[in-house]
Amino acid sequence: MKELKRLFSLLCMCILLTGAFCAAADDAVSMKLRMRPGEVFIYPETVTGVWESDDSDVVSALGNEFTALDEGFACLTAEDENGILYRVEITVLEEAQNPEDDVPPLIRAAIDYALNEWEQADGKTFERSNKYTKWYNGNNAKYGWCAAFECYCLYHAGIPMVEWTKCEPHESGDAWSVKANGVGKVIEGFNKMNRLTFIPRTGYLVVYGQKSSGTCMHVGLVTEAQDLGDGKYLIRTVEGNMSNRIKRYCYIYDVKNANEEKANGKKNYTYIVTNNYYSPDEQYQTDPDTFQYTKQVKDWYVYRFCATWF
């Protein structure tokens, strides 16, 4: 009996110490996140220490990849070789019964705005200097305008946004975006806000990379992300600057094959990837007048989704 009491006391002490370790250390590099079960978050810094979760049933850690497993709270900590403590507090929220009901009104407004731009364009070809580039850079700005198009639509729908150079960690899950005119700038801004993810949702931005070049090439807006189970999602998008037009695409994205590996730090992106998106089955190819069901470019892959909300 005494042995049981002693073990129980030791167990309680360990629990208290674990909680104190997570709650204390005011000088730690801290971050707070909200996630959904099944979502994966990649910690943006390189930390030499081993990440440990105080509740691995809620959030597990494998390297710098955190996976939300169940509703609850978990604190993840790591200490690097210089003695710097890193701490991430993650609240995992239960998935809505119908994920589409969970989409914020501002995000819905942004999708509607982008779809209206697509309808009004009616397949016309845009010059490299157009209303989207001029909105960001002023007159006579000429460049690939996919990012400018997406940001233009989010901005005019009323979504708060911050210039990509001034982005900081954004803990609130409210509708928010980066203001940028290039794909790399979009990635850098959302990375600074800790809002890059492998899990798609309606209203997220999707960034595509190209295997042959090892760089990120294009960004679109997810108008619908339907969970098909087993890590597969039916994705529908609206995308600017595809053959100088605004187009819509529909494809299957497989999160199990989204195993990109960062090789060159934060700005220069090189990846080892597999084929993580492809044409949907015929049962989903029901609207060929609206969607294209083939890849934009043969060797493209989905790099990440940018969480405009969560």
C-alpha positions, 0 to 999 in steps of 0.5 A, spaced: 500 500 500 505 504 501 509 503 495 502 504 491 502 511 495 509 513 493 508 511 486 502 515 486 505 521 489 511 521 484 506 521 478 503 527 481 509 530 481 511 529 474 505 531 472 505 538 476 513 539 473 510 538 466 505 543 467 510 548 470 515 547 465 510 548 459 507 554 463 513 557 466 520 559 462 517 566 460 524 567 456 522 561 451 520 562 444 513 561 444 507 560 440 499 558 440 495 555 435 489 552 434 488 546 430 483 541 427 484 533 428 488 530 422 491 537 421 499 537 420 503 543 422 510 544 420 514 548 425 518 554 421 524 554 425 530 549 425 530 547 432 536 542 434 533 539 440 527 534 440 520 536 440 516 533 446 508 533 447 505 533 454 499 529 451 501 525 445 494 523 444 492 530 443 498 532 439 504 528 436 511 530 434 515 527 429 521 532 428 518 539 427 512 536 424 506 536 429 500 532 428 493 534 431 490 527 433 484 529 438 480 534 441 484 537 447 490 541 449 497 539 448 504 543 450 510 541 445 517 543 448 524 543 445 531 545 447 536 547 442 544 546 443 544 553 446 539 552 451 534 556 448 527 553 450 521 553 444 514 552 446 508 551 442 501 551 446 496 547 441 488 547 442 485 542 438 478 543 436 473 538 434 471 538 427 464 541 425 459 536 423 459 539 416 465 543 415 462 548 410 458 550 415 464 553 419 467 557 414 467 564 416 462 569 412 468 574 410 471 567 407 465 566 403 465 573 401 472 572 398 470 566 394 464 569 391 468 575 389 473 571 386 468 567 382 464 573 380 471 576 377 471 569 373 464 570 371 465 577 368 472 575 365 468 570 361 475 567 358 478 573 356 485 574 356 489 579 360 495 583 359 501 582 364 499 589 366 492 589 368 487 591 374 490 586 379 497 588 378 495 596 378 492 595 385 498 592 388 503 596 384 500 602 381 500 604 373 504 600 368 506 594 373 507 588 368 508 581 371 505 574 373 499 576 376 496 570 380 498 572 387 495 579 385 489 576 383 488 572 389 490 578 394 485 583 390 479 578 391 481 577 399 482 585 400 476 587 396 471 582 400 474 586 406 479 580 409 484 584 413 491 583 411 498 585 412 504 587 407 508 580 406 514 584 409 511 586 416 508 579 417 508 576 424 505 570 428 498 571 428 494 567 433 487 568 432 484 564 427 479 569 424 480 571 417 486 574 415 491 574 409 498 576 406 498 582 402 503 580 396 504 580 389 508 574 388 508 567 390 514 567 394 512 573 398 505 569 399 509 563 402 514 567 406 508 572 409 504 566 411 510 562 414 511 568 418 504 568 421 505 560 422 499 559 417 502 554 412 499 547 413 498 540 409 490 540 410 486 544 405 480 548 407 475 552 403 477 559 402 485 557 403 490 559 398 493 553 395 501 554 393 503 549 387 511 547 386 514 544 380 518 538 381 523 540 375 525 547 378 524 545 385 521 552 386 514 554 387 510 557 381 503 559 382 497 560 387 490 559 387 484 560 391 480 554 394 473 554 393 471 548 396 475 542 399 471 536 400 474 531 405 473 524 401 476 520 407 483 516 407 487 523 406 484 525 400 480 531 398 476 533 392 479 540 391 475 546 387 479 552 385 479 559 382 486 561 379 488 567 376 494 568 370 493 561 367 494 562 360 493 569 362 486 568 364 482 566 370 480 559 370 477 554 375 480 547 376 478 540 380 482 535 382 484 530 388 489 532 393 492 526 397 495 529 403 499 522 404 503 523 399 505 531 401 511 529 403 515 535 401 522 536 404 525 543 405 533 543 403 535 550 402 532 554 408 526 559 408 527 562 402 530 558 397 525 552 396 528 545 393 523 539 395 523 531 394 516 530 392 511 525 390 505 526 385 500 529 391 494 531 386 491 528 380 485 528 376 478 526 379 474 520 377 469 520 372 464 521 378 466 528 380 467 530 372 460 533 372 461 540 370 466 541 364 464 547 362 466 550 369 472 546 371 478 543 368 480 536 370 487 536 368 493 538 372 495 546 370 502 543 368 504 536 368 510 536 373 506 541 378 505 538 385 501 542 391 506 545 396 502 547 402 495 551 403 495 558 406 490 558 412 486 564 411 482 562 417 482 556 422 
